[in-house]
Each structure stands twice: as structure tokens, then as C-alpha cells.
């Protein structure tokens, strides 16, 4: 049996056929097949505010999100 990766707290990038393809952010909730992402780009128009939380958020199918490592500047 494969070990399941804990997604909450991971930095991801949406890709492929995702509505949010190319966007990056941090997973704040894992709903099984969907992930709630806090957007890195606060000006991204495809994200929206969530009641009680600061910042902009969007959801991504977990099959269309890949974990990204810390990027150096």
C-alpha cells in the first residue's frame, strides 16, 4: 500500500487542464479530491476571499497539483 503524502502545508503549482494552471500557493485544506490553496499571487483574479481568512484562495483537483520545492531567488 502506497504511503499517502500529507498535502496541508505543501507548496503546489496547478498544471494541465486545471482552471488555475500555472498558479502557485500553499495547501490549507485537503478535501480528498480537492485542495484549498492560499494563492501566492494576491492579485490573481481567479482566486477569491474566504470568510474568516486573510488572503485569496482557489481550489484545485488533487490530480492537477504538483508539489514544488522552495525556489531560490
Secondary structure per residue as TSV (DSSP state, phi and psi in degrees):
chain	resnum	aa	ss	phi	psi
A	1	X	-	360.0	129.9
A	2	X	-	-72.7	142.6
A	3	X	-	-76.7	130.5
A	4	X	-	-81.2	134.0
A	5	X	-	-81.7	131.9
A	6	X	-	-72.3	116.6
A	7	X	-	-88.5	-30.1
A	8	X	T	-60.6	127.7
A	9	X	T	95.8	-13.7
A	10	X	-	-77.4	145.3
A	11	X	E	-87.5	132.8
A	12	X	E	-130.0	165.0
A	13	X	E	-130.0	126.9
A	14	X	E	-75.5	143.7
A	15	X	-	-144.6	-179.8
A	16	X	T	64.8	-132.1
A	17	X	T	-85.5	7.5
A	18	X	-	-62.3	139.4
A	19	X	T	-56.7	-27.6
A	20	X	T	-106.1	22.9
A	21	X	T	-50.1	131.0
A	22	X	T	95.0	-16.0
A	23	X	-	-82.8	146.9
A	24	X	E	-118.8	160.0
A	25	X	E	176.5	-172.7
A	26	X	E	-114.3	133.2
A	27	X	E	-70.9	124.5
A	28	X	E	-109.3	-17.2
A	29	X	E	-152.7	142.7
A	30	X	E	-118.2	112.5
A	31	X	-	-100.1	23.6
A	32	X	S	95.1	-82.2
A	33	X	S	-96.0	-15.0
A	34	X	E	-121.2	146.7
A	35	X	E	-117.4	137.4
A	36	X	E	-93.8	123.8
A	37	X	E	-116.3	131.8
A	38	X	E	-86.7	115.8
A	39	X	E	-65.3	137.2
A	40	X	S	-69.5	-38.5
A	41	X	-	-93.6	100.1
A	42	X	T	-64.0	-17.7
A	43	X	T	-93.2	1.5
A	44	X	-	-62.8	118.7
A	45	X	T	-73.2	-15.1
A	46	X	T	-82.2	-7.6
A	47	X	-	-96.9	162.4
A	48	X	B	-140.9	165.1
A	49	X	-	-75.5	153.0
A	50	X	-	-123.4	132.0
A	51	X	T	-54.9	127.3
A	52	X	T	84.7	-2.4
A	53	X	-	-121.4	149.0
A	54	X	-	-90.8	146.4
A	55	X	S	99.7	-174.3
A	56	X	-	-112.4	143.5
A	57	X	E	-134.4	153.6
A	58	X	E	-147.7	163.3
A	59	X	E	-112.5	145.1
A	60	X	E	-135.3	138.5
A	61	X	E	-61.2	134.5
A	62	X	G	-63.8	-18.8
A	63	X	G	-79.4	-13.5
A	64	X	G	-111.8	25.8
A	65	X	E	-129.9	132.3
A	66	X	E	-119.8	142.2
A	67	X	E	-70.9	134.0
A	68	X	-	-114.7	146.8
A	69	X	-	-85.0	165.0
A	70	X	-	-58.6	129.4
A	71	X	-	-94.1	138.6
A	72	X	-	-91.5	146.5
A	73	X	-	-94.1	360.0
